[in-house]
Amino acid sequence: MLLRSRGGRPEVELHIDIRWLLERQAEVLPKQPSVHDFSNLVAAVARHRVNTPQVGVTVDNAWRAAALMHAIIRLRPLPARNALYGAAVVTAYMDAASEAVDPPYGALIDLARDIDAGRADGYDAADRIRSWRI
């Protein structure tokens, strides 16, 4: 964990690992089948740690949460319910990074559907998550 300043307030730069993702899966989907492909979780963890995904893009916790969500939904590490898992990871990650979000009713589900359908990428997801910050 690293502290940085954004707009005069400290920002926690939170990097998670596979264990953290597995703990979230156990909380959200306790009776669901186990992970189908651990390499997809490895990819999600690696992606959220990238400092410069594109020239000129500033990485923040919303981008990291979006990268996790996008990777989980698109790579499908679980045999089912990846959209629910990805959405739960966003809220848990932002909370752990001390940046709570309060999406409008249905907005997180809409984002998960848009990612799943290829209508939203990681940057789109990050923009939406930023707009939900409390």
DAZINOR-V549584 format. One record per residue. N is the residue number from 0. RES is the residue in three letters. SS is DSSP state (a for helix, b for strand, c for the rest). PSI is psi in radians with two decimals (* if undefined). BURIAL is # if it has 16 or more other C-alpha atoms within 10 Angstrom, else .. Layout:
BEGIN
N|RES|SS|PSI|BURIAL  N|RES|SS|PSI|BURIAL
END
This chain:
BEGIN
0|MET|c|2.38|.  1|LEU|b|2.40|.  2|LEU|b|2.29|.  3|ARG|b|2.95|.  4|SER|b|2.34|.  5|ARG|b|2.01|.  6|GLY|c|0.60|.  7|GLY|c|-0.14|.  8|ARG|b|2.56|.  9|PRO|b|2.50|.  10|GLU|b|2.31|#  11|VAL|b|2.17|#  12|GLU|b|1.74|#  13|LEU|c|2.16|#  14|HIS|c|2.21|#  15|ILE|c|3.05|#  16|ASP|c|-3.12|.  17|ILE|a|-0.66|#  18|ARG|a|-0.74|.  19|TRP|a|-0.77|.  20|LEU|a|-0.71|#  21|LEU|a|-0.63|.  22|GLU|a|-0.71|.  23|ARG|a|-0.69|#  24|GLN|a|-0.73|#  25|ALA|a|-0.58|.  26|GLU|a|-0.76|.  27|VAL|a|-0.67|.  28|LEU|c|1.09|.  29|PRO|c|-0.48|.  30|LYS|c|0.16|.  31|GLN|c|2.84|.  32|PRO|c|2.77|.  33|SER|c|3.07|#  34|VAL|b|2.31|#  35|HIS|c|-0.63|.  36|ASP|c|1.77|.  37|PHE|a|-0.47|.  38|SER|a|-0.47|.  39|ASN|a|-0.58|#  40|LEU|a|-0.66|#  41|VAL|a|-0.75|.  42|ALA|a|-0.72|#  43|ALA|a|-0.77|#  44|VAL|a|-0.80|#  45|ALA|a|-0.73|#  46|ARG|a|-0.71|#  47|HIS|a|-0.26|#  48|ARG|c|-0.10|#  49|VAL|c|2.27|.  50|ASN|c|-0.53|.  51|THR|c|1.50|.  52|PRO|c|-0.40|#  53|GLN|c|2.49|.  54|VAL|c|2.27|.  55|GLY|c|-0.04|.  56|VAL|c|2.23|.  57|THR|c|2.19|.  58|VAL|c|2.30|#  59|ASP|c|-3.09|#  60|ASN|a|-0.55|#  61|ALA|a|-0.70|#  62|TRP|a|-0.74|#  63|ARG|a|-0.76|#  64|ALA|a|-0.72|#  65|ALA|a|-0.69|#  66|ALA|a|-0.72|#  67|LEU|a|-0.85|#  68|MET|a|-0.84|#  69|HIS|a|-0.80|#  70|ALA|a|-0.74|#  71|ILE|a|-0.78|#  72|ILE|a|-0.76|#  73|ARG|a|-0.61|#  74|LEU|a|-0.34|#  75|ARG|c|1.17|#  76|PRO|c|-0.40|#  77|LEU|b|2.72|#  78|PRO|c|-0.36|.  79|ALA|c|2.88|.  80|ARG|c|0.56|.  81|ASN|a|-0.58|#  82|ALA|a|-0.76|#  83|LEU|a|-0.77|#  84|TYR|a|-0.81|#  85|GLY|a|-0.73|#  86|ALA|a|-0.71|#  87|ALA|a|-0.64|#  88|VAL|a|-0.68|#  89|VAL|a|-0.91|#  90|THR|a|-0.68|#  91|ALA|a|-0.72|#  92|TYR|a|-0.85|#  93|MET|a|-0.66|#  94|ASP|a|-0.77|.  95|ALA|a|-0.51|.  96|ALA|c|0.17|#  97|SER|c|0.60|.  98|GLU|c|1.39|#  99|ALA|c|2.63|#  100|VAL|b|2.67|#  101|ASP|c|1.37|.  102|PRO|c|2.57|#  103|PRO|c|2.74|.  104|TYR|c|2.17|.  105|GLY|c|-0.15|.  106|ALA|a|-0.67|.  107|LEU|a|-0.68|#  108|ILE|a|-0.75|.  109|ASP|a|-0.72|.  110|LEU|a|-0.78|#  111|ALA|a|-0.73|#  112|ARG|a|-0.72|#  113|ASP|a|-0.69|#  114|ILE|a|-0.82|#  115|ASP|a|-0.63|#  116|ALA|c|-0.05|.  117|GLY|c|0.24|.  118|ARG|c|-0.22|.  119|ALA|c|2.36|#  120|ASP|c|-3.01|#  121|GLY|a|-0.61|#  122|TYR|a|-0.75|#  123|ASP|a|-0.78|.  124|ALA|a|-0.74|#  125|ALA|a|-0.72|#  126|ASP|a|-0.74|.  127|ARG|a|-0.76|#  128|ILE|a|-0.72|#  129|ARG|a|-0.69|#  130|SER|a|-0.26|.  131|TRP|c|-0.05|#  132|ARG|b|2.49|.  133|ILE|c|*|.
END
